[in-house]
Structures are given as C-alpha cells and as structure tokens.
Amino acid sequence: MSLTKGQLIEQFDKAREENAPFVFVGIEAEGVQETICIPQRSFDEKQAFYERSYTDDLVHVMNKNVFIRGLARGDSKQLDIIG
C-alpha cells in the first residue's frame, strides 16, 4: 500500500499533538534513498512545502522518480522504522 498526502498531514498533526521532536520523511529520488529529519520548529513550513510539491500519492509534481516512501515521528529511535 502506498502512502497518501492524508497520511503525511496526519503524521504532522500527531507529531504536534504528541509534542514529538521530529517528523521523519523517507524519500526515494532517482533510486537513491534518504531520510529527512524535520525538527519541530520547522513543521509548519515543511508540511506546506510537501503539500504543494507532492501529489495525493506523494509523488513529486515535477519528477515522477521522486516520491515519499516512509513517514515517522518521534525521537531519533524512530529512524529505524522508515529505514
């Protein structure tokens, strides 16, 4: 099952509710995987960026070979979830 923009929004909303220090976004770009660690102070700006830059299926609007493949929130231990 692929991720959706609704799940992305939910991840940020729950992170705020739980006072989580980070949201983690797993990206695949041209076959290379990376994890972006977003600190609490940047939640609003980064959520807005992802909402306007990715489709409802979390594929980048300008490059279909770039997509979000994983989401998590919490502290650094959560990195293993989306690895």
KAHU-V79028 format. One record per helix or strand. SS is the DSSP state (~ for helix, > for strand). FROM is the first residue (numbers start at 1). LEN is the number of residues. If there is no record, write none. Layout:
ss=SS from=FROM len=LEN
ss=SS from=FROM len=LEN
This chain:
ss=~ from=5 len=13
ss=> from=22 len=8
ss=> from=32 len=8
ss=~ from=40 len=14
ss=> from=54 len=1
ss=> from=59 len=2
ss=> from=66 len=9
ss=~ from=76 len=7
